[in-house]
Amino acid sequence: MPVQVTKPAPDFTATAVMADNTFNEKFQLSDLKGKYVVLFFYPLDFTFVCPSEIIAFDKKLKEFKNRNCEVVGVSVDSHFSHWAWKNTPVEKGGIGNIQYPLVADITKNIAREYGVLFNDAIALRGLFLIDKEGVVRHALINDLPLGRSVDEVIRLLDALQHVEKHGEVCPANWRKGEEAMKPSASGVADYLAKHSK
């Protein structure tokens, strides 16, 4: 059964290429408990849309870290392929020295368990926002040619943290610092009266 929002994120242990280019043969998702996690899957190393997403996440990494959030990428490539791609300059088709882990899912078990394995071959563009308790709070799966918005992931992380802190709910297109809604009929009515014009 694919991963479900509100349910615990399936744990896994796999080899990952870390920020410093070392191999962590026992990278475990549950070791990140206590932090938020953006776990995203991409089809393959040395492809086309994938580097744009991986580099976009790296460019915003400080914003995730400032929100107590770790970013983790996963594909069905080996850790050797990840390492080679990281050590290839961007201008030569690489991703450069990105500063978050890339997990090797060579067995395809992680992609399968998260419900993103396509044709038993590669992962679709799955993304899972996991809270500090290890629970999936948001899931998104894109087809292969459709890249994701890193800014939207940050917006959703901000919304989740706002809900946890204030007990309010976040309306459509809500952004950090904007008014949210009280989770009641009168709260919704008040919000809509102010913002629907």
C-alpha positions as a printed NumPy array, in Angstrom:
array([[  0.   ,   0.   ,   0.   ],
       [  1.417,   3.431,  -0.902],
       [  2.402,   5.85 ,   1.825],
       [ -0.553,   7.717,   3.284],
       [ -0.71 ,  11.223,   4.686],
       [ -1.245,  11.119,   8.506],
       [  0.553,   7.749,   8.733],
       [  4.166,   7.108,   9.808],
       [  6.745,   7.426,   7.037],
       [  8.239,   4.006,   6.267],
       [ 11.708,   3.82 ,   7.748],
       [ 14.64 ,   2.635,   5.681],
       [ 18.371,   2.09 ,   5.956],
       [ 20.464,   2.553,   2.824],
       [ 23.769,   3.899,   1.562],
       [ 23.816,   7.65 ,   0.998],
       [ 26.337,  10.09 ,  -0.391],
       [ 26.623,  12.796,   2.242],
       [ 27.331,  16.519,   1.933],
       [ 31.077,  15.916,   2.388],
       [ 31.068,  13.227,  -0.362],
       [ 31.543,  10.36 ,   2.091],
       [ 29.43 ,   7.215,   1.918],
       [ 27.148,   6.56 ,   4.881],
       [ 26.281,   2.885,   4.503],
       [ 23.757,   3.052,   7.353],
       [ 21.813,   6.2  ,   6.53 ],
       [ 18.496,   5.767,   8.327],
       [ 15.439,   7.974,   7.936],
       [ 14.423,   7.481,  11.581],
       [ 17.737,   9.028,  12.692],
       [ 16.249,  12.357,  11.562],
       [ 13.354,  12.139,  14.027],
       [ 13.005,  15.429,  15.885],
       [ 13.457,  17.345,  12.627],
       [ 11.156,  17.924,   9.7  ],
       [ 12.172,  16.064,   6.552],
       [ 11.548,  16.719,   2.875],
       [ 12.086,  13.314,   1.273],
       [ 11.996,  13.532,  -2.494],
       [ 12.423,  10.91 ,  -5.198],
       [ 13.717,  11.576,  -8.692],
       [ 14.043,   9.188, -11.659],
       [ 17.759,   8.922, -12.464],
       [ 21.158,  10.564, -12.183],
       [ 22.58 ,  12.243, -15.304],
       [ 19.157,  13.107, -16.717],
       [ 17.36 ,  16.344, -17.589],
       [ 14.708,  17.677, -15.185],
       [ 16.345,  16.024, -12.178],
       [ 19.41 ,  18.28 , -11.904],
       [ 17.232,  21.4  , -12.023],
       [ 15.278,  20.148,  -9.004],
       [ 18.296,  18.879,  -7.063],
       [ 20.171,  22.143,  -7.53 ],
       [ 17.042,  24.182,  -6.706],
       [ 16.696,  22.346,  -3.387],
       [ 20.385,  22.947,  -2.684],
       [ 20.061,  26.686,  -3.377],
       [ 17.251,  26.899,  -0.79 ],
       [ 18.872,  24.511,   1.685],
       [ 19.594,  27.263,   4.22 ],
       [ 15.89 ,  28.152,   4.272],
       [ 15.014,  24.53 ,   5.061],
       [ 17.71 ,  24.284,   7.739],
       [ 16.441,  27.518,   9.333],
       [ 13.091,  25.735,   9.695],
       [ 14.674,  22.662,  11.369],
       [ 14.158,  20.668,   8.178],
       [ 16.445,  18.201,   6.442],
       [ 16.291,  17.574,   2.698],
       [ 16.98 ,  14.046,   1.418],
       [ 17.017,  12.96 ,  -2.237],
       [ 16.488,   9.365,  -3.401],
       [ 16.829,   7.593,  -6.751],
       [ 17.354,   4.027,  -7.919],
       [ 20.979,   4.754,  -8.859],
       [ 23.976,   3.418,  -6.94 ],
       [ 25.895,   5.554,  -4.455],
       [ 28.809,   5.445,  -6.92 ],
       [ 26.617,   7.075,  -9.574],
       [ 25.454,   9.722,  -7.056],
       [ 29.077,  10.41 ,  -6.129],
       [ 30.129,  10.719,  -9.771],
       [ 27.24 ,  13.101, -10.524],
       [ 28.081,  15.254,  -7.498],
       [ 31.693,  15.397,  -8.598],
       [ 30.831,  16.478, -12.139],
       [ 30.642,  20.258, -12.62 ],
       [ 27.238,  21.699, -13.476],
       [ 28.533,  23.043, -16.797],
       [ 29.479,  19.463, -17.757],
       [ 26.117,  17.896, -16.871],
       [ 26.679,  17.318, -13.161],
       [ 24.994,  18.722, -10.07 ],
       [ 28.096,  19.971,  -8.279],
       [ 28.748,  19.557,  -4.577],
       [ 25.201,  19.696,  -3.229],
       [ 24.997,  19.76 ,   0.553],
       [ 22.323,  17.231,   1.448],
       [ 22.255,  13.412,   1.28 ],
       [ 21.472,  11.456,  -1.868],
       [ 20.235,   7.974,  -1.02 ],
       [ 20.98 ,   4.999,  -3.271],
       [ 17.863,   2.867,  -3.74 ],
       [ 19.518,   0.333,  -6.023],
       [ 17.116,  -2.424,  -4.869],
       [ 14.128,  -0.123,  -5.597],
       [ 12.632,  -1.144,  -2.258],
       [ 12.337,   2.409,  -0.923],
       [ 10.602,   3.705,  -4.057],
       [  8.333,   0.642,  -3.995],
       [  7.436,   1.141,  -0.333],
       [  6.62 ,   4.81 ,  -0.907],
       [  4.439,   3.951,  -3.898],
       [  6.452,   5.884,  -6.479],
       [  8.123,   3.056,  -8.429],
       [  7.152,   3.334, -12.092],
       [  7.108,   0.236, -14.344],
       [  9.309,  -1.513, -11.768],
       [ 12.169,   0.568, -13.172],
       [ 12.529,   4.141, -11.876],
       [ 10.889,   6.453,  -9.368],
       [  8.303,   9.042, -10.258],
       [  8.854,  12.502,  -8.783],
       [  7.47 ,  11.739,  -5.328],
       [  7.822,  14.215,  -2.474],
       [  6.913,  13.628,   1.152],
       [  6.866,  16.222,   3.929],
       [  7.476,  14.421,   7.215],
       [  6.976,  16.039,  10.607],
       [  9.222,  15.827,  13.691],
       [  7.424,  12.684,  14.87 ],
       [  8.047,  10.855,  11.587],
       [  4.486,  11.263,  10.27 ],
       [  3.789,  12.076,   6.611],
       [  1.892,  15.386,   6.466],
       [  2.009,  16.059,   2.722],
       [  2.591,  13.884,  -0.351],
       [  2.963,  14.841,  -4.   ],
       [  3.719,  12.641,  -7.006],
       [  4.546,  14.159, -10.402],
       [  4.966,  12.373, -13.707],
       [  8.508,  12.177, -15.07 ],
       [  8.595,  15.379, -17.178],
       [  7.017,  17.649, -14.524],
       [  9.437,  19.411, -12.182],
       [  8.429,  20.478,  -8.683],
       [  8.337,  23.92 ,  -7.068],
       [ 10.805,  24.216,  -4.193],
       [  9.114,  27.459,  -3.096],
       [  5.819,  25.58 ,  -2.745],
       [  7.503,  22.982,  -0.525],
       [  8.782,  25.789,   1.721],
       [  5.295,  27.321,   1.801],
       [  3.799,  23.996,   2.895],
       [  6.481,  23.545,   5.56 ],
       [  5.689,  27.04 ,   6.865],
       [  1.974,  26.186,   6.89 ],
       [  2.574,  22.958,   8.807],
       [  4.698,  24.749,  11.392],
       [  2.092,  27.527,  11.725],
       [ -0.677,  24.976,  12.314],
       [  1.412,  23.18 ,  14.945],
       [  2.331,  26.399,  16.744],
       [ -0.955,  28.312,  16.603],
       [ -3.679,  25.688,  16.118],
       [ -5.048,  27.656,  13.178],
       [ -5.616,  26.309,   9.674],
       [ -4.014,  27.759,   6.554],
       [ -6.218,  28.774,   3.604],
       [ -5.44 ,  28.616,  -0.098],
       [ -2.22 ,  30.371,  -1.121],
       [ -1.381,  31.194,   2.513],
       [  2.157,  32.459,   3.084],
       [  4.183,  32.879,   6.254],
       [  3.218,  36.069,   8.054],
       [ -0.287,  36.19 ,   6.596],
       [ -3.505,  35.76 ,   8.531],
       [ -4.698,  32.187,   8.96 ],
       [ -8.148,  30.9  ,   9.959],
       [ -9.631,  29.734,  13.226],
       [-10.803,  26.137,  12.698],
       [-14.496,  26.919,  13.181],
       [-17.449,  27.949,  11.027],
       [-17.288,  31.511,  12.357],
       [-13.498,  31.627,  11.849],
       [-13.872,  30.611,   8.21 ],
       [-16.721,  33.074,   7.69 ],
       [-14.692,  35.918,   9.23 ],
       [-11.675,  35.085,   7.091],
       [-13.672,  34.834,   3.866],
       [-15.506,  38.074,   4.601],
       [-12.144,  39.87 ,   4.874],
       [-10.347,  38.183,   1.978],
       [-12.859,  37.242,  -0.714],
       [-13.18 ,  40.72 ,  -2.241]])
